[in-house]
Amino acid sequence: MMKDYQPVMSFDEDVAQKDVGFQRGDERAAVEFLAGMAGGGPALELGIGTGRIALPLAARIRIDGVDLSPAMVAQLRARPGGDRLAVTVGDLADVPVSGAYRLIYVVFNTLFNLLTQDDQVRCFQNVAAHLTEDGVFVIETYTPAFLYRLRNDQYVDAESIQVDEVRLDLLRHDAATQMIVESHVSLSREGIRLNPVVQRYAWPSELDLMARIAGLRLKERWAGWTREPFTSGSDLHISVYGR
């Protein structure tokens, strides 16, 4: 574990500002998938951030959100339509909302920001308590298969090399705790900026067991939002859990 690290440090004002307008390229497919799963809603996004998925999805169904970062939520509320979403600042593991949802979802590896197995299991249990009887919990996250490509359980990657800035990604892996300790380092004439990230990853099979503890079961698993088949070579998975 990184000394003195708190998860909210990964989502400060600078990160929140840069996150606005960020697009991965699969947003439309994600919205179509999630809207289909919601069956008319309502839906709850855990780790709603600045609204990359929630805002377009909110044009079709009611969306509420939870996020641990006040900076990210402030950016969301400043965007068109963002002030109409009910967003709670709090711990994702607690699912600190009232009411029941047809769909609860968490995307882009955000589940792994919960840094213990206990917290991840607690998240599943609290999600199950807020699902309607026919509701589903959708998770998008990476598969840890990339760890086999590490050398000595670490790497340094040149993410960007520009005339006025160099951006490096430094990562160390602890297999015993399933922890990834990472920092994105920006070097420029203005100085040095560090963006720390710590995650506790889980294999798909471990997530399936967490779901069973919470009274849920795996209903579908895909390698992408357009329902590509999931295989041992897939870099990510989209898993759908329900009763």
FENZI-V602014 format. One record per residue. N is the residue number from 1. PSI is psi in degrees with one decimal (999 if undefined). OMEGA is omega in whole degrees, 0 to 359 (999 if undefined). D_CENTER is the distance of its C-alpha to the mean C-alpha in Angstrom with 2 decimals. Layout:
BEGIN
((N,PSI,OMEGA,D_CENTER) (N,PSI,OMEGA,D_CENTER))
END
This chain:
BEGIN
((1,144.4,177,19.49) (2,126.5,184,19.91) (3,133.5,176,22.66) (4,12.4,181,22.01) (5,138.1,170,18.27) (6,136.8,184,16.21) (7,-32.5,181,12.42) (8,-20.3,179,13.34) (9,-24.3,181,15.28) (10,-8.3,186,12.43) (11,57.0,182,12.12) (12,-170.9,183,15.85) (13,-43.7,183,18.14) (14,-45.0,179,18.44) (15,-40.9,181,14.78) (16,-42.4,179,14.47) (17,-40.7,180,17.62) (18,-24.7,182,16.58) (19,-27.2,180,13.33) (20,125.7,181,15.67) (21,-7.8,177,16.80) (22,132.4,178,14.41) (23,135.6,180,14.44) (24,-18.9,179,13.29) (25,-14.2,181,16.06) (26,18.5,185,14.62) (27,-43.8,182,13.88) (28,-43.2,179,17.13) (29,-39.2,179,16.62) (30,-43.8,180,13.22) (31,-42.3,179,15.06) (32,-45.0,180,18.01) (33,-49.9,185,16.29) (34,-38.5,178,14.58) (35,-39.4,177,17.86) (36,-39.5,179,19.78) (37,-31.1,184,17.89) (38,-26.0,179,18.36) (39,38.7,181,22.09) (40,-6.2,174,22.83) (41,-170.9,0,20.25) (42,169.5,181,19.47) (43,155.2,178,15.67) (44,126.3,175,13.11) (45,125.9,173,9.57) (46,125.1,186,7.62) (47,52.7,186,6.10) (48,-22.8,175,8.49) (49,-136.5,180,9.14) (50,9.0,171,12.26) (51,23.1,181,12.15) (52,-42.9,179,11.56) (53,-40.3,187,11.18) (54,-40.4,184,12.64) (55,-49.4,176,15.83) (56,-33.0,179,17.11) (57,-31.9,181,16.25) (58,-16.0,175,18.12) (59,-12.4,184,21.19) (60,-34.0,180,21.43) (61,166.4,177,20.33) (62,130.9,180,19.77) (63,129.1,166,16.27) (64,166.6,183,15.54) (65,160.3,173,12.56) (66,139.2,175,11.50) (67,146.5,181,10.28) (68,-12.3,189,11.66) (69,112.2,174,12.88) (70,-32.9,180,16.19) (71,-42.4,179,16.28) (72,-42.4,180,13.26) (73,-38.3,178,14.72) (74,-41.0,178,18.11) (75,-38.8,177,17.21) (76,-46.8,183,15.85) (77,-21.6,179,19.10) (78,-11.9,181,21.18) (79,154.8,179,20.17) (80,123.0,181,22.35) (81,-15.5,183,21.44) (82,-30.5,181,18.83) (83,-8.8,179,21.44) (84,-5.5,179,21.91) (85,138.4,175,18.55) (86,110.3,185,18.66) (87,131.6,178,15.94) (88,129.9,174,16.07) (89,118.8,182,15.26) (90,-176.1,183,14.60) (91,127.0,180,13.01) (92,-32.7,182,10.17) (93,-27.5,181,12.37) (94,-21.5,188,15.26) (95,62.7,191,14.04) (96,65.3,179,16.80) (97,169.5,173,18.12) (98,162.7,178,21.25) (99,177.2,182,22.09) (100,151.5,185,20.90) (101,144.0,175,18.60) (102,-27.3,180,19.14) (103,130.3,167,15.46) (104,132.8,184,12.37) (105,156.0,177,9.06) (106,127.3,187,5.30) (107,171.4,169,4.09) (108,43.1,173,3.92) (109,8.2,187,3.70) (110,-29.0,178,2.04) (111,-33.0,183,5.11) (112,-4.5,173,7.03) (113,-11.7,169,7.43) (114,119.3,200,9.86) (115,7.2,174,12.75) (116,155.4,175,15.19) (117,-38.4,179,15.75) (118,-43.7,179,17.38) (119,-37.8,179,14.45) (120,-41.2,176,12.29) (121,-41.7,180,15.43) (122,-36.8,177,16.00) (123,-47.9,178,12.74) (124,-45.0,182,13.99) (125,-41.9,180,17.40) (126,-33.7,174,16.61) (127,-47.8,181,14.70) (128,-35.4,180,17.86) (129,-19.4,182,20.04) (130,4.9,178,18.67) (131,142.5,168,18.88) (132,167.3,183,22.11) (133,-34.5,179,24.24) (134,15.9,183,23.17) (135,163.0,181,19.52) (136,152.3,176,16.57) (137,119.1,182,13.08) (138,128.2,180,10.92) (139,131.3,169,8.08) (140,124.5,178,7.05) (141,166.9,181,6.85) (142,158.4,168,9.74) (143,140.3,184,13.03) (144,13.5,183,14.64) (145,-25.6,180,17.78) (146,-17.1,181,17.66) (147,-25.6,180,18.83) (148,-16.6,180,22.21) (149,-1.4,179,22.68) (150,153.7,174,22.62) (151,122.4,184,26.04) (152,34.6,177,26.80) (153,35.0,179,23.14) (154,165.9,171,22.35) (155,160.7,169,22.35) (156,126.3,185,23.01) (157,132.7,175,21.97) (158,99.4,182,23.49) (159,-36.8,182,20.70) (160,135.7,175,23.23) (161,108.7,180,26.97) (162,171.7,180,28.62) (163,-39.6,187,32.01) (164,1.8,180,30.73) (165,141.9,172,27.47) (166,132.8,180,26.12) (167,123.2,181,22.44) (168,149.8,175,21.84) (169,119.8,180,18.94) (170,132.4,185,20.06) (171,140.2,171,18.50) (172,145.6,185,19.99) (173,135.1,175,19.13) (174,104.4,184,20.54) (175,-31.5,183,20.98) (176,-35.7,181,22.57) (177,-3.5,184,19.60) (178,39.2,183,16.86) (179,140.4,171,15.70) (180,123.5,178,14.84) (181,121.9,191,16.33) (182,153.7,171,15.98) (183,132.6,172,17.34) (184,120.0,186,17.61) (185,121.6,177,21.27) (186,125.5,178,22.98) (187,121.9,180,26.78) (188,177.0,179,28.86) (189,-23.5,179,32.16) (190,-12.9,179,30.46) (191,-157.4,183,29.47) (192,132.9,176,26.60) (193,134.7,180,23.05) (194,134.1,174,20.53) (195,95.4,183,16.76) (196,146.1,176,15.81) (197,129.9,174,12.57) (198,133.9,179,12.68) (199,148.4,172,10.57) (200,103.0,185,12.01) (201,163.1,176,11.44) (202,142.9,175,12.96) (203,156.5,180,14.93) (204,-39.3,181,14.78) (205,-33.9,177,18.04) (206,-39.8,177,16.86) (207,-37.6,178,14.14) (208,-39.3,178,17.10) (209,-38.2,176,19.19) (210,-41.7,179,16.78) (211,-42.7,180,16.96) (212,-39.5,177,20.74) (213,-34.9,182,21.04) (214,2.5,180,19.54) (215,19.4,179,21.97) (216,168.1,177,19.73) (217,156.6,178,20.17) (218,126.4,178,18.63) (219,-36.8,180,19.96) (220,152.4,171,18.54) (221,129.5,183,16.64) (222,162.9,178,16.40) (223,4.8,180,15.70) (224,169.1,185,14.70) (225,-17.3,177,14.66) (226,23.3,173,18.47) (227,42.8,171,18.85) (228,142.1,181,19.85) (229,139.2,177,21.09) (230,128.7,180,19.01) (231,177.4,179,21.15) (232,-16.7,179,21.41) (233,2.8,182,20.89) (234,137.0,180,17.56) (235,-22.9,179,14.91) (236,167.6,175,11.99) (237,148.2,173,12.16) (238,113.0,185,11.49) (239,136.9,183,12.92) (240,122.1,181,14.67) (241,143.1,177,16.12) (242,-178.1,182,19.04) (243,999,999,22.34))
END
